Structures are given as structure tokens and as C-alpha cells.
Amino acid sequence: MKIYKVIRAALFLAAMHLLASSAWAQPEFYADPFLGYPEFRVLPLRLPTANPDSVEIGVHVRILYDDLQFVKVANHYEAGYGLDVVLLDGEEQTVGSNHIERQVSVDNYGQTNSRQLNDQTICSFTIALHPVQLRVSLVDRESRKERTLTKKIEFPEKEWGRNLRLGDLVLLDAAGSVQMGSGFLRDQPLRAACWLYSDAESVSEMAYRLVNENDQIVFNGKMALQPAAHLRADTLDLPIKDLPSGSYRLILEASAETAKQGRAYPFKIIWQNLPDYIQDLDLAIRELKYIATDEEMDRLVSAPPSRREEIFQEFWKKQDPTPSTPGNEKMEEYYRRVRYANEQFSGLRDGWETDMGRIYIIFGPPTDVERHPFDIDKKPYEYWYYYDLNRKFLFVDEDGFGEYRLKTPIWHDY
């Protein structure tokens, strides 16, 4: 088993070297209509206003530099994109829209592939208090590729039909920027922002508490609201510097004479910056089984929670092709493949655990795919070709449930 894992790791690293040293054309692969299209995140925030008949919707959009198409201009690199943000009512009528053009400039090529650096923008709408459909379309200026995300925004009566309304919570960094990820470094300042509307101006404080993954209270207290008014906004500093890595929930509660409202915000405290794809460290460790040796897996799995992330980072630091830069390209590529496998091959099992997922993670996208879903007297099967590695893999859907099993020995040539 150990020698197989060493071979797997060697093949993965060899594939990464090919990826870095040659201009691979991404094949049209499987059933993902968005492969190669810009990915981005949208965070809509529902915020009360001073008018009880209206609400403000703040739409935050973030795109990683790696998901933009950059071009070299003189001694730097530029990218740009356009955003169309639209709110539709139940009859598909537009109740708010905004078009935004964004320009990004970086100094070197390495920054264009970063999955830590990003561009973030916001637009806001004040509308009548009723459900709406949010539609955000992003067009990359260079590739002209477009992707659209939609989300229904609702206002439940028990939360928004009362004389006490608490807006969605949001976490801010030291510069006041809205944070759209779920993982935060413990050595960086972090604040929570909240908005409260109340008919009773006498509501002057809110209770807060931070609980860990075992629902134990880490700290709690009262947050003063100044000055007295129907609409108040304030921030709360979160003392996370000395907290161990792990999952937490921030809970805020406001109380009036006849009403009570609360909001919760789940997030993670991490030891070092991890790729955007990694949301669960324990799962990320299990997903290493294709390239980690038995000894490395035992060390990771048996490590105490307080040291698990440190050992995880040590594992990947050994693989980092550019240790002088903030990112780790091989780690980012590995978990990008894991995410893609989960999106495309999940069924009875998570995609990364399937045979197709395993081959995709180790070898990357195939150069070509030959599909035979409807051959007479044959079960559905596919061939994946890797011309650079002089390999092909046969997958067969033995049970008819869509999970293709590998029929080609994976290591027999090595």
C-alpha cells in the first residue's frame, strides 16, 4: 500500500509539473456546462431601514484573480469584468438593477493565478418589503465568457413582520471590508456588524455570545447601541487571537418589550491561510489519501485538533514549488480537482471517493473522453485518454445507477 501511495504522489506531482510547464488546453469534459467559465461568489445581505415598509439589500460580489482572464499590458497584467445585478419580483418585473464595470491590475504573472487575491464590489437597493429573485451575471472582458447566479431572497413574517428587525450579520476585516469566506486567521482583527430597527427607541443593547463546535460558550456579553433611534448600526470586536482553530458560531439577540430577534453567523478560525476550496479541514485531510503515505495519513488523522492544521500545512509545504510566494499552487490544484470530482461524480458516494473522482484527482482532466452510453448489448462505458502519460482508463456502469467503475489496472505499468 505504501509503495502505491508513493507512486500516486509521484504521478500527481509529475502531472503538476506538466501543467506548469506546458500550455494545456482544457478539454470539453463530462457534463459541466460551466467548465472554464468565471466563478464568483455572491453574498446578499438583508438590512432594515428607518422606514418599516422598506428594506435594503446589499449585494456583495467577489471573484478570485485565478478566475479572471488577464492580459499583459506594458510591464503589468490587466483583467476586467462586467456585472449585471438585477432584482425581480414574483411577476418577473424588475424592481432594481445595476451595471458595474471593474478593472484589475497586478504587477506579475504569479498574481494572476492567485486563489487568495480577489476583487470585491457591492451595490445596494432599497425596495418594498416583499420576496425577490436576485440575478447576478458576470462577463469576463477578455474571454467574453459569462456566468449567472440566482438566489431567492425572502422575508419571513416572524422576522420581518414585527416592530423589531435584526439584519443579517456580516464579518468585517480590519479595513472594514465584508468577509465572504468562512475561514479566518486568528491573528487578524475581526469585527461583526449588525443593523437593528425597533419601534421602541429604548432598545439600547444586544446580547452576544460565541460558541464552539460543542456548543460551549467561549465568551459573551452585552453590546451597547448608540444613539437612541429607530434604526441603529454598530460593530462588535471579536477577540479571536487566542482561540484554537475550529468551528464557531456568533449569536446576537435583541429584545424589546414584546419581541425578540436573533441572528447567528457560523465561521472557522484557521491557523494559516488555506485555499478557497477547503471548508472542512478534517475532510481535506481524508481527501489526501490518494497522495499521502500511510505514515503521513496516520500522523494527520491522529494529531490533536490543536496541531492538525499545523501538520497539514507541513505536509503541503514540502510540495510547494514556489515557497517564497503566499500561495501553494500544488495544494490549490489538488483541491480544485477534489471539488470538481465532487461536483461531477457524486452519487451514492461523494465524488472524490468514486473511481472517476480518484483518476481525475490523481491525473487531472483527460485529454479526450470516449463515451458509449447506449451501445446494444453492452453496459454504459467510457474511455479516458491521457496522451501525455500514454495511458487510457476504462470505466463501466455495472449497476445502471450512474457510478462508473474503473476496469483498467491503475498501477500495472509502474
C-alpha positions in Angstrom: 0.0 0.0 0.0 2.8 2.4 0.9 4.5 2.0 -2.5 1.2 2.6 -4.3 0.7 5.9 -2.5 4.3 7.0 -3.2 3.6 6.3 -6.9 0.3 8.2 -6.7 2.1 11.1 -5.2 4.8 11.0 -7.8 2.2 10.9 -10.7 0.3 13.8 -9.2 3.4 15.9 -8.9 4.5 14.9 -12.4 1.2 16.0 -13.7 1.5 19.3 -11.8 4.9 19.8 -13.5 3.4 19.2 -16.9 0.6 21.6 -16.0 3.0 24.3 -15.0 5.4 23.8 -18.0 3.0 23.3 -20.9 0.0 25.1 -22.3 -2.7 22.5 -21.7 -5.9 23.0 -23.5 -8.8 22.3 -21.1 -10.8 19.5 -22.8 -14.6 19.7 -23.0 -15.2 17.4 -20.2 -18.2 15.4 -19.0 -21.4 17.3 -18.1 -20.1 20.6 -16.7 -21.5 23.4 -18.9 -19.5 26.0 -16.9 -16.0 24.4 -17.1 -13.6 27.2 -17.8 -16.2 29.9 -17.1 -15.6 32.6 -14.4 -16.5 31.6 -10.9 -17.6 34.1 -8.3 -19.4 34.4 -5.0 -22.4 36.5 -4.2 -23.4 37.5 -0.7 -26.8 39.2 -0.4 -27.5 41.0 2.9 -31.0 41.9 4.1 -30.8 45.1 6.1 -33.6 47.1 7.8 -34.1 50.7 7.0 -35.6 53.6 9.0 -38.9 53.0 7.1 -40.7 49.9 8.3 -42.2 49.4 4.8 -38.9 49.0 3.1 -35.7 47.0 3.3 -32.2 47.5 1.9 -30.5 44.6 0.0 -26.7 44.9 -0.2 -25.2 42.6 -2.8 -21.5 41.8 -2.4 -19.7 40.1 -5.2 -16.2 38.6 -5.0 -14.1 36.9 -7.8 -10.7 35.4 -7.3 -7.9 36.6 -9.6 -7.4 33.0 -10.8 -10.9 33.0 -12.3 -10.3 36.1 -14.4 -8.5 36.2 -17.8 -5.5 38.6 -17.6 -3.5 40.1 -20.5 -0.1 41.6 -20.3 -0.1 45.4 -20.8 3.4 47.0 -20.8 5.1 45.8 -17.6 1.9 44.6 -15.7 -1.2 42.5 -16.2 -4.8 43.6 -16.5 -8.2 42.0 -16.3 -11.7 43.3 -16.3 -15.3 42.2 -15.9 -18.8 43.5 -16.0 -21.6 42.8 -13.5 -25.3 43.0 -14.0 -27.2 42.8 -10.7 -31.0 42.5 -11.1 -33.8 42.1 -8.6 -37.1 40.6 -9.9 -40.5 40.4 -8.2 -42.9 37.5 -8.3 -44.1 38.5 -11.7 -40.6 38.7 -13.2 -40.8 42.5 -13.1 -37.5 44.4 -12.4 -37.6 46.2 -9.1 -33.9 47.1 -9.1 -30.9 46.8 -11.4 -27.3 48.0 -11.6 -24.5 47.5 -14.1 -20.9 47.7 -12.8 -17.6 47.6 -14.7 -14.5 46.5 -12.8 -10.8 46.8 -13.7 -8.0 44.8 -12.0 -4.2 45.3 -12.4 -1.4 43.2 -10.9 2.4 43.5 -11.2 3.4 39.9 -12.0 2.1 36.8 -13.7 2.0 34.8 -10.4 -0.6 37.1 -9.0 -2.9 36.4 -12.0 -3.2 32.8 -10.8 -3.7 33.5 -7.1 -6.6 32.0 -5.3 -6.0 34.3 -2.3 -6.1 37.7 -4.1 -9.5 38.8 -5.2 -11.6 41.7 -6.3 -14.7 42.6 -4.4 -17.5 45.1 -5.0 -21.0 45.9 -3.7 -24.2 47.5 -4.9 -27.3 48.3 -2.8 -31.0 48.5 -3.4 -33.8 49.9 -1.2 -37.1 48.2 -2.1 -40.5 47.4 -0.7 -40.6 44.6 1.8 -41.5 41.5 -0.3 -39.7 38.5 -1.7 -37.5 39.0 -4.7 -35.3 36.9 -7.0 -31.7 38.1 -7.2 -29.8 37.5 -10.5 -26.1 38.3 -10.8 -24.4 37.9 -14.2 -20.6 38.3 -14.6 -18.9 38.7 -18.0 -15.1 38.4 -18.3 -14.0 41.2 -20.5 -11.2 39.2 -22.3 -12.7 35.8 -22.7 -16.3 37.1 -23.1 -17.5 34.2 -21.1 -20.5 34.7 -18.9 -22.0 33.0 -15.8 -25.1 33.8 -13.9 -26.1 33.0 -10.3 -29.6 33.3 -8.9 -31.0 33.3 -5.4 -34.4 33.9 -3.9 -34.4 36.4 -1.1 -37.3 36.1 1.4 -38.5 38.0 4.4 -40.3 35.6 6.8 -43.2 37.2 8.7 -41.8 36.1 12.1 -38.5 38.0 11.4 -39.6 41.0 9.3 -43.3 41.5 10.1 -42.6 42.8 13.6 -41.6 46.0 15.2 -38.2 44.6 15.9 -36.0 43.7 12.9 -32.4 42.4 13.0 -30.5 42.5 9.7 -28.2 39.7 8.5 -24.9 39.6 10.3 -21.6 40.2 8.5 -18.0 39.9 9.5 -15.5 42.7 8.7 -11.7 42.7 8.5 -9.5 45.5 9.9 -10.1 47.7 6.9 -13.9 47.3 7.2 -14.2 45.1 4.1 -17.0 42.5 4.2 -15.6 39.0 4.5 -17.2 36.4 2.2 -15.3 33.3 3.2 -15.9 31.1 6.1 -12.3 30.7 7.4 -10.5 33.5 9.3 -6.9 33.7 10.5 -6.7 34.0 14.3 -4.0 36.7 14.2 -6.1 39.1 12.1 -8.6 41.6 13.6 -12.2 40.6 13.1 -15.4 42.5 13.7 -19.1 41.8 13.4 -21.5 44.4 12.0 -25.2 44.4 12.7 -28.3 46.6 11.8 -31.3 46.9 14.1 -34.7 48.5 13.6 -37.1 49.0 16.5 -40.3 50.9 17.1 -39.1 51.3 20.7 -36.1 53.6 20.7 -35.5 52.4 24.3 -33.8 49.2 23.0 -30.2 50.2 23.8 -28.2 47.0 23.8 -27.9 43.5 22.3 -26.7 40.3 23.9 -24.0 38.3 22.1 -22.2 35.1 22.6 -19.6 33.0 20.8 -20.0 29.2 21.0 -17.6 26.5 19.8 -18.5 23.3 17.8 -19.5 21.6 21.1 -22.0 24.5 21.8 -19.8 25.6 24.7 -19.8 29.4 25.3 -16.4 30.9 24.6 -17.3 34.4 25.6 -20.4 36.5 25.9 -21.6 40.0 26.9 -23.7 43.0 26.0 -23.3 45.3 23.0 -24.3 48.9 23.6 -26.3 50.7 20.8 -25.8 54.4 20.4 -27.5 56.7 19.9 -31.2 56.1 20.6 -33.1 55.9 17.3 -35.4 53.6 15.4 -32.5 52.4 13.2 -29.1 51.6 14.6 -25.9 50.1 13.2 -22.9 49.1 15.2 -19.9 46.8 15.2 -18.5 44.3 17.7 -14.8 43.4 18.0 -14.3 39.7 18.2 -11.3 38.6 20.4 -10.2 35.5 18.4 -6.5 35.9 18.7 -6.1 33.3 21.5 -8.8 30.9 20.3 -7.8 27.5 19.0 -8.6 26.5 15.4 -12.1 25.2 14.9 -15.7 25.9 14.1 -17.6 28.7 15.9 -21.0 30.5 15.8 -21.5 34.1 16.7 -25.0 34.7 18.1 -26.6 38.1 18.5 -30.0 38.7 20.2 -32.1 41.9 20.6 -35.1 42.1 22.9 -37.9 44.7 23.1 -41.0 44.6 25.4 -42.9 42.2 23.2 -40.4 40.9 20.7 -37.1 39.1 20.4 -34.9 38.6 17.4 -31.6 36.7 16.9 -29.1 36.0 14.2 -26.2 33.5 14.0 -23.1 33.5 11.9 -21.1 30.3 11.5 -17.4 30.6 10.8 -14.0 28.9 11.2 -10.8 30.0 12.8 -7.8 28.7 10.9 -4.1 28.6 11.6 -2.8 29.7 8.2 -4.5 30.8 5.0 -6.0 27.8 3.2 -7.2 27.6 -0.4 -10.7 28.9 -1.0 -11.8 25.3 -1.8 -11.1 24.0 1.7 -14.0 24.4 4.1 -13.6 21.4 6.3 -10.0 20.6 7.5 -10.8 17.1 8.7 -12.4 16.3 5.3 -9.5 17.8 3.5 -7.1 15.5 5.4 -9.2 12.4 4.4 -9.1 13.5 0.8 -5.3 13.3 0.9 -5.4 9.5 0.8 -4.5 9.4 -2.9 -1.1 11.0 -2.5 -0.2 10.7 1.2 1.7 7.7 2.6 0.3 5.6 5.4 2.7 7.2 7.8 1.6 10.7 6.7 -2.0 9.9 7.0 -1.6 8.3 10.4 0.2 11.4 11.6 -2.5 13.7 10.3 -5.5 11.7 11.5 -4.1 11.0 15.0 -2.9 14.6 15.6 -4.7 16.5 18.3 -7.1 19.2 17.0 -4.8 21.9 18.2 -1.9 20.7 15.9 -3.8 19.1 13.0 -3.8 22.2 10.8 -0.1 22.8 11.5 0.8 19.3 10.4 -1.5 19.6 7.4 0.4 22.8 6.4 3.7 21.0 6.9 2.7 18.2 4.6 1.9 20.7 1.8 4.9 22.9 2.5 7.1 20.0 1.3 5.2 20.1 -2.0 5.2 23.8 -2.6 7.0 24.6 -5.9 7.3 28.4 -5.0 7.8 28.6 -1.2 8.6 32.3 -1.5 5.1 33.2 -2.6 1.9 33.2 -0.4 0.1 30.5 -2.3 0.8 26.8 -2.8 0.0 26.0 -6.4 0.0 22.2 -6.0 -2.2 22.3 -3.0 -4.6 24.6 -4.8 -4.7 22.4 -7.9 -5.2 19.3 -5.8 -8.3 20.6 -4.0 -9.6 22.2 -7.2 -9.7 18.7 -8.6 -11.3 17.4 -5.5 -14.0 20.0 -5.7 -14.6 19.2 -9.4 -14.8 15.5 -8.7 -17.5 16.2 -6.0 -19.5 18.4 -8.4 -19.4 15.9 -11.3 -19.3 12.4 -9.9 -21.2 12.4 -6.6 -24.0 9.9 -6.2 -24.1 7.1 -3.7 -20.7 8.3 -2.6 -19.0 11.7 -2.6 -17.4 12.3 -6.0 -13.8 12.3 -4.7 -14.3 8.7 -3.4 -15.5 7.3 -6.7 -13.3 5.7 -9.3 -13.7 8.5 -11.8 -13.0 11.0 -9.0 -9.9 9.2 -8.0 -8.5 9.2 -11.5 -9.4 12.8 -12.1 -7.7 13.9 -8.8 -4.5 11.9 -9.5 -4.1 12.5 -13.2 -6.2 15.7 -13.9 -8.6 16.2 -16.7 -8.2 13.7 -19.5 -7.0 14.8 -22.9 -10.0 13.1 -24.5 -13.1 11.2 -23.4 -14.9 8.5 -25.5 -18.4 7.8 -24.3 -20.6 4.8 -25.0 -23.9 5.2 -23.1 -26.3 3.4 -25.4 -24.4 0.6 -27.2 -26.6 -2.5 -27.8 -25.9 -5.5 -25.5 -23.3 -3.5 -23.6 -23.4 -1.7 -20.3 -22.6 2.0 -20.5 -18.8 2.6 -20.6 -16.3 5.4 -21.1 -12.6 5.6 -22.1 -10.5 8.4 -20.7 -7.3 9.1 -22.7 -4.2 10.8 -21.3 -1.9 11.2 -24.3 0.9 12.9 -22.3 1.1 9.9 -20.0 0.4 7.3 -22.7 -2.5 5.9 -20.6 -6.2 5.2 -21.0 -8.7 4.1 -18.4 -11.9 2.2 -19.0 -15.0 2.9 -16.7 -18.2 0.7 -16.8 -21.5 1.5 -15.2 -22.1 -2.0 -13.9 -25.3 -1.4 -12.0 -27.0 1.2 -14.1 -27.0 3.8 -11.4 -24.6 6.2 -13.0 -21.4 5.2 -11.0 -18.8 4.1 -13.4 -16.3 1.6 -12.0 -12.7 1.5 -13.1 -11.8 -1.6 -15.1 -8.2 -0.7 -16.0 -5.4 -1.5 -13.5 -4.2 1.8 -12.4 -0.6 0.9 -11.4 0.3 -2.0 -13.6 2.7 -0.1 -15.8 4.7 1.3 -12.9 
